Amino acid sequence: MEGDPAPAPDRSRPVPARRRPRPSRPRPVRPGRAAATLTVLALLLLGGCAAEPGVSSLRTADTAVTAADPGHEAAVEELAAGVPGELGLVVLDPDGRPVVTRAAERSFTSASLYKLFVAHAVLERVDRGEAALSDPVPGTALTVAQALDAMITWSDNASGAALGGQLGWDALEDSARAHGFTTTTFDPGTGEDGIVAMTTTPDDVADLLERLRRGRLLSPASTELFLGLLRDQHLDYALSSGLSAGTEFAHKTGLLEDVSHDAGLLRTGGREHVVVVLTDGWDGFEASRPWFRQAGPVIEDLLDPVPGA
């Protein structure tokens, strides 16, 4: 189980194995988030390195940065310089518009962020009447409701593995694809000794959270249940450790020896933003903690309204 203050790795079934190359799949264009990137690319092609006013320039295709406020790019790149591997970042404003993104479509080992997609799939079955929160979860002494709680609020690996197994890993990946989470994978059938490679992108995680808070994924009852679990999060070793007192963060962490993620809904000053931070390249479970403490204030600064907006 992930733990705090000494989190353990995400073990049980979803421990990532060596990644294998995956065939590319067409990805639906998401309005708003993609618009800034497409505009900048067009300007780069037509006008050398000129950038649209109000939108920062791009680095590379894999670590593309877009920012509603060009001044935010330097702050994001400074954050990225402190990550030994790569930083993936998506921040959406209260209306779902991108504030800043970096490497939004870069694939990361998902670690326990996969549990967000499991929770969505489980609750969707409940909404369809195919399951009940009071149903027992095979291989455990828990009900579906209890397993969801343990999986999200404590990142309990046994609960995540049991719920994923009950759904079926192939069905879980099919569900993700059907909902447009096209770069989130569970690599069903490719693992060895019960180990599977799991990947996701900052963009897919942000899309899930954005649609969840809008009530566009689940019934009102299931939406409130899911959001309540995120609010009740007990693991605060990552981004939460650097946030100001009074800032609310309904979120889910993901931790392995070399990856550390945090993603959720951050509320401050009466405004709620989607914040997704994925990082990798760390040398040990504790290595990312100082970086996240420094990242908190920087992320909060990004949330300030753009002058004149």
Buried (B, 14 or more C-beta within 10 A) or exposed (E): BBBBEEBEBBBBBBBBBEBEEEEEEEBEEBEEBBBBBEBBEEBBEEEEEEBBEBBBBBBEEEBBBBBBBBEBBEBBBEBBEBBBBBBBBBBBBBEBBBBBBBBBBBBBBBBBBBBBBBBBBBBBBBBEEEBEBEBEBEEBEBBBBBBBBBBBBBBBBBBBBBBBBBBBBEBBBBBBBEBBBBBBBBBBEBBEEEBBBBBBBBBBBBBBBBBBBEEEBBBEEBBEBBBEBBBEBEBBBBBBBBBEEEBBBBBBBBBBEBBBBBBBBBBBEEEBBBBBBBBBBBEEBBBBBEBBBBBBEBBBEBBEEBEEE
